[in-house]
């Protein structure tokens, strides 16, 4: 008789544990299905105490959330995990090729249950001295964050707001399709704001339910629990320069002090998630898993006594999870970024795989869900890349500063930097809502306090990749934004979208502008779409403004040393080290009265047209000469006759 035996890591199942499923007497074609049981069956903390003999749940055989083929071996073990607590219990079934259930496992519950707070991530608000924290769990009655400057004294608290969304909130299929591998209950998305925070100070915090006891255990009513205590350091307010650290050593009567100034640093990348299955390892090696692992490494090194950098945040420039309507992918994404995002603000923008501007006018923000996009419509660009999600999950899961339009566009000051975050999927032509806001925001920047001005937008303005569609759209965005960025002396434009890395010179209208001492006299564009999605390998056109390009996984680091010097680095995942580095030196006072005109570039489609036209002209001229020669010869023959 076939059997299934479960074993975890020698303890009750916890969030991110591995789980091994051993099977016996399997037949060729059998497979093991995993079923997400929505609190249907009784559960137990200990795997060993659960009976191996039970009838399957009412979930249909075809409604598995994941599966593994057993192959042609009668006995073996299938590995699942790391398992994300998706607020349900798990059941495993050995199923024949004819979809007959041959064996059923016990129903396994996560030891902390569905109200365990997971997927924590921080974000700055539009107000100084505030930090927002997000988390996900099943619903609880009194969601709250408590915080303070001591781990054992979390004396302040703030109540949380709650959000969720339904398949009916999406714009079209497949995002509106319900099922274990499509839309399923996303849980409740909580966020709370910690206030009265001082820049440079370290704070400890904990999220969960006020029904839980002080030790973080589930309350007497079996409802809610606390997360582990985490910490973050409040980023510097606008105008504050890099912090210093130092140690004093005494020898006899002399005291020597070593003072070191730390940079104000940021991680930048886009296009993160790589495809996986619901019960597979979402921390994909080489791509998204390595990216986040290396960023966590950088954070740990910076926290040491000899750390030269102070990382103040992550800017993820669009294409967040690539969920395409699959809720489990959003759960994976939250678990993937949590080790970093619970320590530093994780600021995001919208990409084409998060929001498709042609996906419909459903929901309460019809104009926002399906805006006109004059720039892209001139190119006939499709706008359905988010598989019908139309930004609904992204907006619910990430509350960004509300000085613009929340997630869609906003700005934030951090130390010597002002960051403008835009949506490449919304109209930015003259008179559009985002354009009007952008002009006002750029004009209001105090460059004496925040000399470094950065713009984050998913699609690039400069992209030399040999892929016609993306190249053409980069020209369209360049036509719309480049002059505005020059007029307001934007220093750096961070983009993604094309899955590779490219850095330009200080460029305007495809011409490099540098001063006599190498200082930048135009924006530098960084395309870092290499976070984890499948690398694009179409090659690059030959252009004069591209300083470095590489088709490989990795992420960017920006280090602001002072008001005039910034270091840019690209860390390659394969090398786990810096593979491109440069300095941007700027006074932020370059000339802005430059005439822009579209220059010819090495672009095969254009070149082929030109060459084809030239060939036609040449062929026509040749044929014309031949006809004239024949006429002359005929005329001579007529005269001779």
N, C-alpha and C positions, 0 to 999 in steps of 0.2 A: 504494500500500500504506500503510495507517495506521501511524503511528509515535507513540511517546511519548519525550520528551526531558526529562531532569531537570536542574534547576539550583538550587543553594542560594545562599549569600551569598559565592561566590567562594572557598570553602574546604570541606574535608570536613565532613560534617553533624555539628553539635553540638547538645546539649540546648538547646531553645527557639529553634532556628533556624527561619526560614521556608524553604519549599521550593516552587518553581514547577514545574509539570508542563505542558509544551507538547505539543499534539497536532496531528496533521495528518490530512486525509482522513477526518474523522469524519462520521457520518451522523446525521440527525435521530433522537432517541431514545437515542443513545449516552450512556454514562456512564463515569466513571473511578472504579474501585473501589480502595480502599487495603486492603492485606492485611498483617496483623501476623504475620510469619513467625518462628516460635519457633526461631531459630538453625538453620534447616533448610538454607539454601543458603550457599555460600561468599560471602565479602564482601570488599570493598576499601575502603580509606580514601578514595580519590579518586573522585568521581562520574564524572569524565571518562574514567576508565580502564575503566569497566564496559561490557561489550558490550551493544548494543541488541538483539541477536538471541538470544533464549533461549526455552525453553518455560516456561509458567507453573508455579509450584510446585504441590504436591499439594493445596493449600488449595482447597476448592470455591468456585465463583464466588459463591455466595450468602453465604459466610462472610467478607465484608468487615467491617472495623472502621469504615469511613467511606466516603463516596462524594461525587462532585460530578457533576451533570448538565452536559453540554457545551453544551446548547441546540441551536439550529439552525445554528450556524456550523461550517464544515468545519475551520477552523484557529483555534487560540486557546491560551490559557494558563489553567490552574486553579491557584489559590493554596491552599496548605495550611500550617497552623501558627498560632502557634509550636508546634513539635513537641516533645512531652515524651518523654524517653527512658523508654519503657515496657518496657525490657529485651527488645526484639525487633527484628528487621530489617523494613524496609518494602518492599513490592512494589506497583507500580501497574499496573492493567490497564485498557485501553480495551475496554468491553463493549457489545455491541449491545443493542437493546431486546428481542431474543430470547435474551439472556444468553449470547451467543457471544463468546468472547474474540477481539478483533481485533488487539490489540497488547499487548505486555508490556514493562515497564520492567526495568532491572537491579534486583537486590535491593540496597537501600541500608542500610548499617549506621551507627549513631552511632559517631563516631570513638573515643569512650572506652569503648564496649562496654557490656554489661549490668551490669558490676560498678561502674559510676560511681555514687558516693554522691549521692543526690538527696533532695529533700523534707526537708531538715534543719529541725528545730524543737526549741526548748528548753522545759523545764518545770521548775518548782521541785519539790523533794521535801518530805517532812514533816520533814526534818532541816535545821538551820541549816548554812550553809556548803557546800551541795550544789546542783548543777545537773545535770539530766538532759538529754541530747541524743539525739534520734531521727533516724534516716535510713533510706532504702530503697535496695536494690540487689538484684542477683542474689546468690546465696550466695557467701561467701568463707570462707576457712579460719580467719583470725585477725582478726575484727573488733575495732576498738579506737578509742578517742578519745585523742589526745595533746593536752596543753594546758600553758599557762604564761603568765607575765606579759609575755613578750616574743615578738614575732612570729617571731623567728629562734631562739628557744630554748624549744621545747615539751618541757620536760624531764619532765613528768608524763604518766602514761598510765593508762587504765582499760579493762579488757576489756568488750566489749559482750555483752549477752544478745540472743538472736534469737527471733523469733516469726514465724508465718505463719498462714494460715487457708485453709480449703478450702470449696467450695460445700456440702459435706456438713455443715459446721459451722453453716450457716444454718438458719433455722427453716422456711421454705417458699418456694415460687416467688413471684415471679421470681428471688429472690436465689439459689436453688439451681440455677438454669438455667445451664448452661455454654455459652459461645460468645464470639466476639470482642467482641460488643456487650453481653454480660452478664457472667457471672463468667469471668475468666481469671486466670492466675497473678498474684497480687499482689506477687510477689517476697518477699524476706526483710525483715522489719521489725526493725531493730536499735535498741537503746538502751543507752547507757552513762552512768554517773554520775561527774561530776567532783567530787572531794571536797577538803576543806581550803581552801575559798575564803573570802576575807575580804570583808566587805561594803564596797561602794564602790570596790573595786579592779577594774581592767580586765583581762580575761583573753582570750587568744587560743587558738583550738582548731582542730583538724582531725580529720576522721573518715575511716575507710576500713579498709584491710586491712594487716596487718603484713607481708604478702607483697610489698607495693609498695616501690619504692625511696624514698629520702629526698626526691627531687625530685617525688614524687607520681605517677610514671609506673607503668604496669603492671609487675608483677614479672617476673623472668626466666621464670617458669613461665606467663606470660600471664594471671595470675590476680590480680585486685584492684588497687585504686588508691586514692590519697588525694584528698580533696576540697580545695578551696581553703581557705586559712586565713581564719577569721572571728573576730569578737570580740564580747564582751558585757561589761557592767558588772554585777557582782554586786549585787543589790538589798540595801537596808539590812535588818538583822536587826530582830526585834520590839523596839519601843521607841525605835529610832533615828529622830530627826527629820530634816527636809529637809536636804540637803547645801547647802554654800555654795561659791561660786566667786568669785574676785576677781582683780584685776590691780593691780599697784603701778606708779605712774609717779613719776619723780624729776625735779624742777626745781630746780636749784641745790642748796640744802641741805635742801629740803623734799620729803617723800615723801607722795604721796596714794594711798590704797588704796580701791578700789571693791569692796565686798563685796556679793554678791547671793545671796540664798537661793533655791534652786530648789525647786519644788513636787515632791511625790511624786505622780506622775500615772499614770493607767491609761486604756487604751482599752476600751470596752465596746460590744458589739453582739451580735446573733444573726442566724440565718437568712441565711447568706452566699451560697451558690452560686446562680448563674443557669444555666439550661439551655443546653447547647451540644453540639457533636458531637465525636467523638474526635480529629479532626484540625483542629478549628476553634479560634478564638481564645477560650480560656476566660477571658481577662481582659476580661470584658464591660464595655464603656464605659457609664458612667452608673450601673451597679449594682455588682456585686462587684469588678470590675476597678478602678473608680474609688475604691471604699472602701479597698482595700488600697494603691492608689497614693497616696492622700491621707495614709494612716497612715504610709507610708514617708516622705512629704514631712515630716510632723510630726517623725518621728524624726531626720531629717537636720537640721531647723532646731533641734531641741533639743540636738543634738550640737555646735552652733556656740558660739562664745565668748559670744554674747549670748542664748543659749537660757535661757528662764525656767523651763522645765519639765524634769523628769527622768522619762522614761517608764519605769516599772518592770515593765510587763507588759500583756498583752492578756487580757481575760476574754470568751470567746466563749460566750454563753449558749444553746447548743444549736442543733439543726438545722445541722449542719456542712456536709456536702457534697451532700445530697439525691441520693446515688448510686443508691438503689433497686436495689441488686444489681449495678450496672455498675462494674466495677473501674476502667475508664479515668477515671471521674469522680473517684474517690479519688486517682488519679495527678494529675489536674488540680488538685484541691484542695490537695494537698501542694505543687505547684509555685506555686500562687497565693499561699499564705501564707508561703512560704519566705523571701522578701526581708525580711519583718518578723520571722517566727518564729525565724530563725537569730540574731537580735540581741537579742530580749527574750523572756521566758517567755511561751508561748502556752498559757493555761490554758482548758480547755473543760469544758462540762457536756453532759448528754444531753438531746436534744429528741425530740419524737414522730416526726420523720423519721429519727432515728438508731436509735430503739428503740421498738418497739410492744409494749405490755405484754400483748397478747393473741396474740402471734405464735407461741406454742408452748413446749413444755418440753423441747426438744432441747438437747444439749450437757451439759457437766459441771456447770453451775450452773443446774439446772432451776428452782429456786425464783426465782432472780434473772432468768432468761430470761422467765418468765411469772408475775410476782408477782400476788397479789391486789391490787386497787386499789379499796378500799371507797369512796373518794371519787368516783371516776369511774364505778364500776359503779352507783352510785346514780342516775347521770344516763344510763346506757346508752351511755356513750361508746365508740366503736370504738377499737381499739388496734392497727391494722394499717398505720399510715402509713409504716413503714420498709420496706415491700415484702418482708418476710421476713428482713431483715438481723438483726433482733433484737439490735442492738448489737455483733455480733461484729467487724466491721471497725473500729468506733470504739474498742473496748476494746483491740484488737491494735495500733492505730496511736498511741494516746495513753495513756501511763502517767502517771497523776496521783498526787499524794501518797497514801500508803497509811495515813493515820491514820483513815480511815473505811472505805469499800469501793472504794478506787481511783477509777476514772473516775466511778462512780455517785454517790458523795457523799464529800466531803472538805473540809478547811479548810487555810488557809495564812496565816501572818503575814508582812506586808511593811511594815516601818517602823512608822508610826502606825496601820496598818490591819489588821484581821482579816477575812478573806474566808471565807464559808461557801458552798460550792457544792453544790447539791441536784439531784436528779432529780425533775422534775414527773411522770414516768411511773412512779414507784414510790409505793406506799402510804405516806402520812405521817400516817395516823390514829393515835390513841392505841394504844400497844403494838406498833406496827410497828417493824422493825429500824431504818429510817431515822429515825423519830421518836425512838426511844430514843437513838440516837447524837446527833441534833440537840440534844436537850435537854441532854445531857451536855456537848457542845461549847460551846453558848451559855453554860452555867453556868460553864465553866472560863475564859472570856475575861477577861484582866486588863485592865480598861479604863484603868488607870493607865499601862500600857505601850502598848496598842493601843486608844486611845479611839474610833476610828472602826470601826464594825461594819457590814459589808456582806454581804448575802445575794444569791446569784446562782441563779436558777431559771428554767427555760425559759418555762413558761406564767405569765402575769401574774395577780396577785391583784386588781389594779385595771386595768381596761381598759374604756373607754367606747365602744368601737366598736359600730356598729349591726349586729352579726352575732350572732344569738341563741346559737349553740353556744358560741363563745368567751366571750361575756359570761356565760352560765350557768356555765361551768366556772370562770371567775374567781371567781364567788360561792362555788363549792364549795371552792376552794383558800383563799379568804379565811376561810370558816368554820373550816377546819382549822388555819390558821397565824397569822392576824392577832393573836389574843390572845397567843400565844407570842412573836411578834416584839415586841409592845408590852412585855410583861413583861421582856424582856431588852434593851429599848431599842435595837433594830436601827435604824441611821440611814438606810440606803439599801437598797432592794430593786431589783435589776436583773433585768429580764426581757426576753423577746422574743416569739416565736410569732406574734403578729399583725404583719403586715408593714407597720408604720408606726412613728411615734414619738409617745410621749405621756409627759408629766411631770405628776405630781400635786403638790398642796400636801402639807404634813406632815399625813397623814391617818390617822384611825382610825375605823372604822365609818362611813365616808362623811362624816365631819365633819373640817374643817380645824382643827388645833390649833397655834397659834402664841403665843409669849409677847408681853409688852408691847413688846419691842424687836425683834420679828420672828423670834426664835429658834424653831427647830423643836422641837415637843413630841410628835412622833410620826414614824414612818418616812415618808420620801419614796420614791415608787415611780417608776422609770424604765423604760418599755417601749421597747426599742430593737431591734425586730425588722426593721430597715430596712437590713440589711447588703448584700443583693443579690438575694434571692428576689423574685419578682414582687410589686410593691406592691399591698396591699389597699386598695380604695377604696369601702368600704361606708358611709363617713361615721361620725358620732359621735352618741351620745345626749347630751342636755343634762344635765349633772351639775355639782354645785357644787365637786367636789374636783379636777377636771381643770384644771391651770394652763396647759398648752400642749399642742397636738396638731397633728401634720402627717403627711399621707400622702405621703412622699417618701423617697428613698434617703439614707442617711447613717449616721453612727456617733457614739457618745458619747465624751466625754473628762471624766474626773474629776481635779481638781487639789486635793490636800490641802496646804494652806498651813501649818497647825499643828494643835494638838489640838482647836480649836474652829471652824475655818473651812475649808470645802470649796467649791470652785467647780465647777458642773456646766455642761457645754457640749454642744450638739448641732451637728455640722458637716453641712451639707447638701451632697450630692455635686454638685448642679447649680451651686451657688454656690461650691463649694470654700472655704467660709467658715462661720463660726459664725452660725446662724440662731436659736438659743435659748440663753440663758445665765442662770444664777441662782446665788445663794449659799445654802449651807446653813450656818447658824450654830447651834451646839448645844453645850450643856454635858453632854449625854448623861445627864441626871439628871431626866427628866420623870416625873410621876406615872404609876404603872402600875395603880392600882386603878380602872379604868374598866369600866363595864358595857357589854357589846356586845349590840346587838340589830339585826336586819335592818330597815333603813329602806326606805321606798318610794322608788324612783328613777324617773326618766323613762325608761321601758322600754316601747316600743310594744306588745310582746306582752302585758305585764301591763296596760298602759293600755287596750288593746283589750278585754281580758277585763272590766276594771272598767266601762268605758263600755258594753260589751255587756250586762253584768248590770244596770247602771243603766237602760239602754234597755228591757230586759225588765220591770224593776220599774215603770218609768214607763208602759209600754204596758199592763201588767196593771192598774195603778191606773186608767188612763184607761178601759179596758174595763169595770172594775168600777163606776166612776162612771156610765158610760153605762147599764150594766145597772140600777143602782139608780134612775137618772132615769126609765128606761122603766117600771120597776115602779111608781114613784110616779105617773107619768102614767096608767098603766093603772088604778091604784087610784082616782084621781080620776074617771076615766071610769066606773068601776064604780059609785062613789057617786052620780054624776050620773044614771046610768041607774036 
